[in-house]
């Protein structure tokens, strides 16, 4: 059997790359480049929302329910996981207009301080954003004056969303564990 020259091998390699590229361009690939306008993506805008998050951990109408309890010797509640369905209102009082719900969970993820991993959707129920969500995933050191967490996505009018939220504790009741937190949401979306 004759040996193939380096030039023949190089030509064969280039021909193979050409064929694979041609097949990919003809739709045999699972991914393709799209025009943003096909998805209705026009001009990107920045929206600011100020909402109040009501975390009610006690009583018959609790909106935060622990599903995993912390270890007994933890001073930071390390290991605790709570599932939430918290009201989001326009003002700091629970009686103010509800515009959505914060649904997801938080977990005490720090052994040195009260630091939560927050994973939640802000599901809007009012106005033009009704049915749309923004997704927040980040670290919340609850005793810091201001906490910043990223907006990692969204749905509905917030498809392809990105941005961040700032959380500030408005009120905390150490006897019940209930809290009201002001969220300023800065969201880039189309």
MARGUTOR-279407 format. One record per residue (C-alpha): residue number from 1; residue in three letters; chain; x, y, z. Coordinates in pm, 1 decimal, always signed. Example, Ala and Ser with C-alpha at 12.3 -4.5 7.8 and 13.67 -1.06 7.14 Angstrom:
<r n="1" res="ALA" chain="A" xx="+1230.0" yy="-450.0" zz="+780.0"/>
<r n="2" res="SER" chain="A" xx="+1367.0" yy="-106.0" zz="+714.0"/>
# end
This chain:
<r n="1" res="UNK" chain="A" xx="+0.0" yy="+0.0" zz="+0.0"/>
<r n="2" res="UNK" chain="A" xx="+143.2" yy="+339.9" zz="-98.1"/>
<r n="3" res="UNK" chain="A" xx="+200.9" yy="+610.8" zz="+160.6"/>
<r n="4" res="UNK" chain="A" xx="-0.2" yy="+927.9" zz="+122.0"/>
<r n="5" res="UNK" chain="A" xx="+202.4" yy="+1243.1" zz="+89.5"/>
<r n="6" res="UNK" chain="A" xx="+165.8" yy="+1530.3" zz="+334.7"/>
<r n="7" res="UNK" chain="A" xx="+5.9" yy="+1739.6" zz="+60.4"/>
<r n="8" res="UNK" chain="A" xx="-254.3" yy="+1469.5" zz="-4.4"/>
<r n="9" res="UNK" chain="A" xx="-336.3" yy="+1442.6" zz="+367.6"/>
<r n="10" res="UNK" chain="A" xx="-366.3" yy="+1821.2" zz="+397.2"/>
<r n="11" res="UNK" chain="A" xx="-594.0" yy="+1834.5" zz="+90.7"/>
<r n="12" res="UNK" chain="A" xx="-810.6" yy="+1554.5" zz="+235.0"/>
<r n="13" res="UNK" chain="A" xx="-835.0" yy="+1738.1" zz="+570.3"/>
<r n="14" res="UNK" chain="A" xx="-934.0" yy="+2067.3" zz="+403.5"/>
<r n="15" res="UNK" chain="A" xx="-1192.0" yy="+1887.2" zz="+186.8"/>
<r n="16" res="UNK" chain="A" xx="-1342.6" yy="+1719.5" zz="+497.6"/>
<r n="17" res="UNK" chain="A" xx="-1368.1" yy="+2054.8" zz="+679.6"/>
<r n="18" res="UNK" chain="A" xx="-1535.6" yy="+2206.2" zz="+371.8"/>
<r n="19" res="UNK" chain="A" xx="-1795.5" yy="+1925.5" zz="+354.4"/>
<r n="20" res="UNK" chain="A" xx="-1873.0" yy="+1943.7" zz="+728.6"/>
<r n="21" res="UNK" chain="A" xx="-1911.8" yy="+2323.9" zz="+707.1"/>
<r n="22" res="UNK" chain="A" xx="-2136.5" yy="+2298.1" zz="+401.7"/>
<r n="23" res="UNK" chain="A" xx="-2360.2" yy="+2041.6" zz="+573.3"/>
<r n="24" res="UNK" chain="A" xx="-2387.2" yy="+2259.9" zz="+884.5"/>
<r n="25" res="UNK" chain="A" xx="-2494.4" yy="+2559.4" zz="+673.7"/>
<r n="26" res="UNK" chain="A" xx="-2763.7" yy="+2348.2" zz="+505.2"/>
<r n="27" res="UNK" chain="A" xx="-2952.0" yy="+2286.9" zz="+830.7"/>
<r n="28" res="UNK" chain="A" xx="-2797.5" yy="+1965.1" zz="+954.8"/>
<r n="29" res="UNK" chain="A" xx="-2679.6" yy="+2150.8" zz="+1266.9"/>
<r n="30" res="UNK" chain="A" xx="-2889.6" yy="+2179.9" zz="+1584.0"/>
<r n="31" res="UNK" chain="A" xx="-2806.8" yy="+2551.5" zz="+1622.1"/>
<r n="32" res="UNK" chain="A" xx="-2830.2" yy="+2851.3" zz="+1395.3"/>
<r n="33" res="UNK" chain="A" xx="-2781.2" yy="+3225.2" zz="+1405.5"/>
<r n="34" res="UNK" chain="A" xx="-3104.3" yy="+3426.0" zz="+1416.1"/>
<r n="35" res="UNK" chain="A" xx="-3207.2" yy="+3781.9" zz="+1351.1"/>
<r n="36" res="UNK" chain="A" xx="-3324.2" yy="+3949.1" zz="+1676.4"/>
<r n="37" res="UNK" chain="A" xx="-3625.5" yy="+4099.0" zz="+1497.2"/>
<r n="38" res="UNK" chain="A" xx="-3769.7" yy="+3749.8" zz="+1435.7"/>
<r n="39" res="UNK" chain="A" xx="-3820.7" yy="+3721.6" zz="+1814.5"/>
<r n="40" res="UNK" chain="A" xx="-3962.0" yy="+4074.3" zz="+1844.4"/>
<r n="41" res="UNK" chain="A" xx="-3642.8" yy="+4211.4" zz="+1996.7"/>
<r n="42" res="UNK" chain="A" xx="-3630.0" yy="+4575.6" zz="+1901.6"/>
<r n="43" res="UNK" chain="A" xx="-3462.6" yy="+4841.7" zz="+2112.5"/>
<r n="44" res="UNK" chain="A" xx="-3329.1" yy="+4739.6" zz="+2451.3"/>
<r n="45" res="UNK" chain="A" xx="-3449.5" yy="+4947.4" zz="+2746.8"/>
<r n="46" res="UNK" chain="A" xx="-3371.7" yy="+4982.1" zz="+3116.3"/>
<r n="47" res="UNK" chain="A" xx="-3662.1" yy="+4959.1" zz="+3362.4"/>
<r n="48" res="UNK" chain="A" xx="-3657.5" yy="+5035.4" zz="+3735.2"/>
<r n="49" res="UNK" chain="A" xx="-3907.3" yy="+4877.0" zz="+3974.1"/>
<r n="50" res="UNK" chain="A" xx="-3935.8" yy="+4946.5" zz="+4346.3"/>
<r n="51" res="UNK" chain="A" xx="-4117.7" yy="+4664.7" zz="+4522.8"/>
<r n="52" res="UNK" chain="A" xx="-4164.3" yy="+4548.5" zz="+4880.5"/>
<r n="53" res="UNK" chain="A" xx="-4107.3" yy="+4180.3" zz="+4954.1"/>
<r n="54" res="UNK" chain="A" xx="-4306.3" yy="+4045.9" zz="+5250.8"/>
<r n="55" res="UNK" chain="A" xx="-4152.6" yy="+3732.9" zz="+5405.3"/>
<r n="56" res="UNK" chain="A" xx="-4401.2" yy="+3593.3" zz="+5657.7"/>
<r n="57" res="UNK" chain="A" xx="-4255.4" yy="+3295.5" zz="+5842.8"/>
<r n="58" res="UNK" chain="A" xx="-4507.1" yy="+3252.8" zz="+6124.6"/>
<r n="59" res="UNK" chain="A" xx="-4880.3" yy="+3220.4" zz="+6175.6"/>
<r n="60" res="UNK" chain="A" xx="-5148.9" yy="+3052.5" zz="+5969.3"/>
<r n="61" res="UNK" chain="A" xx="-5075.0" yy="+3257.9" zz="+5655.3"/>
<r n="62" res="UNK" chain="A" xx="-4700.1" yy="+3191.7" zz="+5633.7"/>
<r n="63" res="UNK" chain="A" xx="-4546.3" yy="+3268.9" zz="+5294.0"/>
<r n="64" res="UNK" chain="A" xx="-4205.6" yy="+3117.2" zz="+5376.5"/>
<r n="65" res="UNK" chain="A" xx="-4199.8" yy="+2754.8" zz="+5485.9"/>
<r n="66" res="UNK" chain="A" xx="-3884.3" yy="+2579.2" zz="+5605.4"/>
<r n="67" res="UNK" chain="A" xx="-3836.0" yy="+2244.4" zz="+5430.5"/>
<r n="68" res="UNK" chain="A" xx="-3487.7" yy="+2168.5" zz="+5569.3"/>
<r n="69" res="UNK" chain="A" xx="-3397.8" yy="+2278.1" zz="+5920.4"/>
<r n="70" res="UNK" chain="A" xx="-3051.8" yy="+2404.6" zz="+6023.2"/>
<r n="71" res="UNK" chain="A" xx="-2808.7" yy="+2202.4" zz="+6227.7"/>
<r n="72" res="UNK" chain="A" xx="-2862.5" yy="+2253.2" zz="+6601.9"/>
<r n="73" res="UNK" chain="A" xx="-2523.2" yy="+2402.9" zz="+6672.3"/>
<r n="74" res="UNK" chain="A" xx="-2530.5" yy="+2668.0" zz="+6395.3"/>
<r n="75" res="UNK" chain="A" xx="-2549.8" yy="+3035.4" zz="+6494.3"/>
<r n="76" res="UNK" chain="A" xx="-2615.9" yy="+3132.1" zz="+6129.8"/>
<r n="77" res="UNK" chain="A" xx="-2894.7" yy="+2877.8" zz="+6054.3"/>
<r n="78" res="UNK" chain="A" xx="-2649.9" yy="+2708.1" zz="+5814.9"/>
<r n="79" res="UNK" chain="A" xx="-2823.8" yy="+2438.6" zz="+5612.8"/>
<r n="80" res="UNK" chain="A" xx="-3177.2" yy="+2578.8" zz="+5644.8"/>
<r n="81" res="UNK" chain="A" xx="-3386.1" yy="+2588.5" zz="+5324.6"/>
<r n="82" res="UNK" chain="A" xx="-3721.0" yy="+2769.3" zz="+5298.5"/>
<r n="83" res="UNK" chain="A" xx="-3962.3" yy="+2770.2" zz="+5005.6"/>
<r n="84" res="UNK" chain="A" xx="-4130.8" yy="+3106.4" zz="+4946.9"/>
<r n="85" res="UNK" chain="A" xx="-4440.1" yy="+3250.7" zz="+4786.1"/>
<r n="86" res="UNK" chain="A" xx="-4403.0" yy="+3606.2" zz="+4918.0"/>
<r n="87" res="UNK" chain="A" xx="-4626.7" yy="+3899.6" zz="+4822.3"/>
<r n="88" res="UNK" chain="A" xx="-4466.0" yy="+4185.4" zz="+4629.0"/>
<r n="89" res="UNK" chain="A" xx="-4639.6" yy="+4515.8" zz="+4698.5"/>
<r n="90" res="UNK" chain="A" xx="-4603.6" yy="+4876.7" zz="+4584.4"/>
<r n="91" res="UNK" chain="A" xx="-4561.5" yy="+5006.2" zz="+4938.8"/>
<r n="92" res="UNK" chain="A" xx="-4406.4" yy="+4874.9" zz="+5261.5"/>
<r n="93" res="UNK" chain="A" xx="-4743.2" yy="+4783.3" zz="+5416.3"/>
<r n="94" res="UNK" chain="A" xx="-4887.2" yy="+4442.0" zz="+5334.7"/>
<r n="95" res="UNK" chain="A" xx="-5218.5" yy="+4616.7" zz="+5271.4"/>
<r n="96" res="UNK" chain="A" xx="-5070.9" yy="+4819.9" zz="+4981.8"/>
<r n="97" res="UNK" chain="A" xx="-5140.1" yy="+4710.8" zz="+4624.6"/>
<r n="98" res="UNK" chain="A" xx="-4995.5" yy="+4368.0" zz="+4542.9"/>
<r n="99" res="UNK" chain="A" xx="-4825.2" yy="+4364.1" zz="+4201.2"/>
<r n="100" res="UNK" chain="A" xx="-4678.9" yy="+4014.8" zz="+4207.9"/>
<r n="101" res="UNK" chain="A" xx="-4527.1" yy="+3732.3" zz="+4407.6"/>
<r n="102" res="UNK" chain="A" xx="-4170.6" yy="+3624.5" zz="+4481.4"/>
<r n="103" res="UNK" chain="A" xx="-4163.0" yy="+3248.8" zz="+4430.6"/>
<r n="104" res="UNK" chain="A" xx="-3864.3" yy="+3022.5" zz="+4488.5"/>
<r n="105" res="UNK" chain="A" xx="-3642.8" yy="+2943.5" zz="+4784.8"/>
<r n="106" res="UNK" chain="A" xx="-3365.3" yy="+3072.2" zz="+5005.7"/>
<r n="107" res="UNK" chain="A" xx="-3101.9" yy="+2872.6" zz="+5183.8"/>
<r n="108" res="UNK" chain="A" xx="-2867.5" yy="+2965.7" zz="+5466.7"/>
<r n="109" res="UNK" chain="A" xx="-2539.1" yy="+2901.4" zz="+5288.1"/>
<r n="110" res="UNK" chain="A" xx="-2278.2" yy="+3060.0" zz="+5516.9"/>
<r n="111" res="UNK" chain="A" xx="-2124.2" yy="+2927.0" zz="+5837.2"/>
<r n="112" res="UNK" chain="A" xx="-1968.5" yy="+3262.6" zz="+5936.0"/>
<r n="113" res="UNK" chain="A" xx="-2262.0" yy="+3505.8" zz="+5889.4"/>
<r n="114" res="UNK" chain="A" xx="-2630.4" yy="+3498.9" zz="+5804.4"/>
<r n="115" res="UNK" chain="A" xx="-2583.4" yy="+3472.9" zz="+5429.3"/>
<r n="116" res="UNK" chain="A" xx="-2856.0" yy="+3335.7" zz="+5208.9"/>
<r n="117" res="UNK" chain="A" xx="-2853.3" yy="+3189.7" zz="+4861.7"/>
<r n="118" res="UNK" chain="A" xx="-3164.4" yy="+3342.4" zz="+4700.9"/>
<r n="119" res="UNK" chain="A" xx="-3324.5" yy="+3176.3" zz="+4397.3"/>
<r n="120" res="UNK" chain="A" xx="-3658.0" yy="+3332.1" zz="+4307.5"/>
<r n="121" res="UNK" chain="A" xx="-3883.7" yy="+3455.7" zz="+4033.0"/>
<r n="122" res="UNK" chain="A" xx="-4064.2" yy="+3785.3" zz="+4066.6"/>
<r n="123" res="UNK" chain="A" xx="-4392.1" yy="+3686.6" zz="+3899.6"/>
<r n="124" res="UNK" chain="A" xx="-4583.8" yy="+4000.7" zz="+3804.4"/>
<r n="125" res="UNK" chain="A" xx="-4964.0" yy="+4007.3" zz="+3818.0"/>
<r n="126" res="UNK" chain="A" xx="-5045.9" yy="+4370.1" zz="+3731.2"/>
<r n="127" res="UNK" chain="A" xx="-5048.9" yy="+4602.3" zz="+3432.5"/>
<r n="128" res="UNK" chain="A" xx="-4856.2" yy="+4541.6" zz="+3114.1"/>
<r n="129" res="UNK" chain="A" xx="-4611.7" yy="+4309.1" zz="+3296.9"/>
<r n="130" res="UNK" chain="A" xx="-4889.8" yy="+4069.9" zz="+3405.2"/>
<r n="131" res="UNK" chain="A" xx="-4766.0" yy="+3714.5" zz="+3340.1"/>
<r n="132" res="UNK" chain="A" xx="-4401.0" yy="+3818.6" zz="+3300.9"/>
<r n="133" res="UNK" chain="A" xx="-4120.0" yy="+3723.5" zz="+3540.0"/>
<r n="134" res="UNK" chain="A" xx="-3767.5" yy="+3823.3" zz="+3631.1"/>
<r n="135" res="UNK" chain="A" xx="-3534.4" yy="+3564.6" zz="+3781.8"/>
<r n="136" res="UNK" chain="A" xx="-3297.0" yy="+3655.1" zz="+4064.8"/>
<r n="137" res="UNK" chain="A" xx="-3015.2" yy="+3430.9" zz="+4183.1"/>
<r n="138" res="UNK" chain="A" xx="-2751.2" yy="+3548.0" zz="+4426.4"/>
<r n="139" res="UNK" chain="A" xx="-2604.7" yy="+3597.5" zz="+4772.1"/>
<r n="140" res="UNK" chain="A" xx="-2793.7" yy="+3794.7" zz="+5035.3"/>
<r n="141" res="UNK" chain="A" xx="-2608.7" yy="+3882.1" zz="+5355.8"/>
<r n="142" res="UNK" chain="A" xx="-2924.0" yy="+3984.5" zz="+5539.5"/>
<r n="143" res="UNK" chain="A" xx="-2764.2" yy="+4208.2" zz="+5803.1"/>
<r n="144" res="UNK" chain="A" xx="-2581.1" yy="+4422.7" zz="+5545.8"/>
<r n="145" res="UNK" chain="A" xx="-2744.3" yy="+4759.5" zz="+5481.3"/>
<r n="146" res="UNK" chain="A" xx="-2762.9" yy="+4702.0" zz="+5102.5"/>
<r n="147" res="UNK" chain="A" xx="-2738.2" yy="+4367.1" zz="+4926.6"/>
<r n="148" res="UNK" chain="A" xx="-2694.8" yy="+4331.9" zz="+4551.1"/>
<r n="149" res="UNK" chain="A" xx="-2802.4" yy="+4027.7" zz="+4353.7"/>
<r n="150" res="UNK" chain="A" xx="-2806.4" yy="+3963.1" zz="+3978.3"/>
<r n="151" res="UNK" chain="A" xx="-3110.0" yy="+3933.6" zz="+3754.2"/>
<r n="152" res="UNK" chain="A" xx="-3020.4" yy="+3634.1" zz="+3540.1"/>
<r n="153" res="UNK" chain="A" xx="-3317.9" yy="+3618.6" zz="+3305.4"/>
<r n="154" res="UNK" chain="A" xx="-3689.5" yy="+3646.9" zz="+3266.6"/>
<r n="155" res="UNK" chain="A" xx="-3997.6" yy="+3556.2" zz="+3067.8"/>
<r n="156" res="UNK" chain="A" xx="-4276.4" yy="+3734.9" zz="+2883.2"/>
<r n="157" res="UNK" chain="A" xx="-4185.6" yy="+4101.9" zz="+2844.7"/>
<r n="158" res="UNK" chain="A" xx="-3859.3" yy="+4022.8" zz="+3025.7"/>
<r n="159" res="UNK" chain="A" xx="-3720.7" yy="+3764.3" zz="+2782.1"/>
<r n="160" res="UNK" chain="A" xx="-3342.6" yy="+3800.3" zz="+2761.4"/>
<r n="161" res="UNK" chain="A" xx="-3349.6" yy="+4016.1" zz="+3077.5"/>
<r n="162" res="UNK" chain="A" xx="-3035.3" yy="+4099.8" zz="+3267.8"/>
<r n="163" res="UNK" chain="A" xx="-2956.6" yy="+4340.5" zz="+3547.8"/>
<r n="164" res="UNK" chain="A" xx="-2944.3" yy="+4350.7" zz="+3923.2"/>
<r n="165" res="UNK" chain="A" xx="-3150.9" yy="+4417.9" zz="+4234.2"/>
<r n="166" res="UNK" chain="A" xx="-3065.5" yy="+4604.5" zz="+4550.9"/>
<r n="167" res="UNK" chain="A" xx="-3229.0" yy="+4476.3" zz="+4868.3"/>
<r n="168" res="UNK" chain="A" xx="-3267.8" yy="+4690.7" zz="+5182.6"/>
<r n="169" res="UNK" chain="A" xx="-3441.1" yy="+4565.6" zz="+5496.1"/>
<r n="170" res="UNK" chain="A" xx="-3732.6" yy="+4795.5" zz="+5569.3"/>
<r n="171" res="UNK" chain="A" xx="-3856.3" yy="+4611.5" zz="+5876.6"/>
<r n="172" res="UNK" chain="A" xx="-3758.0" yy="+4294.5" zz="+6061.6"/>
<r n="173" res="UNK" chain="A" xx="-3934.2" yy="+4142.4" zz="+6362.2"/>
<r n="174" res="UNK" chain="A" xx="-3685.5" yy="+3927.1" zz="+6557.5"/>
<r n="175" res="UNK" chain="A" xx="-3967.7" yy="+3771.8" zz="+6761.9"/>
<r n="176" res="UNK" chain="A" xx="-4149.0" yy="+3626.3" zz="+6457.0"/>
<r n="177" res="UNK" chain="A" xx="-3876.0" yy="+3632.2" zz="+6191.3"/>
<r n="178" res="UNK" chain="A" xx="-4108.7" yy="+3823.4" zz="+5956.8"/>
<r n="179" res="UNK" chain="A" xx="-3940.9" yy="+4077.2" zz="+5728.7"/>
<r n="180" res="UNK" chain="A" xx="-4027.5" yy="+4347.8" zz="+5478.7"/>
<r n="181" res="UNK" chain="A" xx="-3750.3" yy="+4415.4" zz="+5227.3"/>
<r n="182" res="UNK" chain="A" xx="-3738.8" yy="+4696.0" zz="+4972.5"/>
<r n="183" res="UNK" chain="A" xx="-3621.1" yy="+4571.5" zz="+4632.6"/>
<r n="184" res="UNK" chain="A" xx="-3497.8" yy="+4814.6" zz="+4369.5"/>
<r n="185" res="UNK" chain="A" xx="-3481.5" yy="+4620.3" zz="+4043.5"/>
<r n="186" res="UNK" chain="A" xx="-3279.8" yy="+4750.7" zz="+3747.1"/>
<r n="187" res="UNK" chain="A" xx="-3360.5" yy="+4536.5" zz="+3443.6"/>
<r n="188" res="UNK" chain="A" xx="-3235.6" yy="+4556.2" zz="+3084.4"/>
<r n="189" res="UNK" chain="A" xx="-3491.3" yy="+4403.4" zz="+2848.9"/>
<r n="190" res="UNK" chain="A" xx="-3646.4" yy="+4439.5" zz="+2503.0"/>
# end
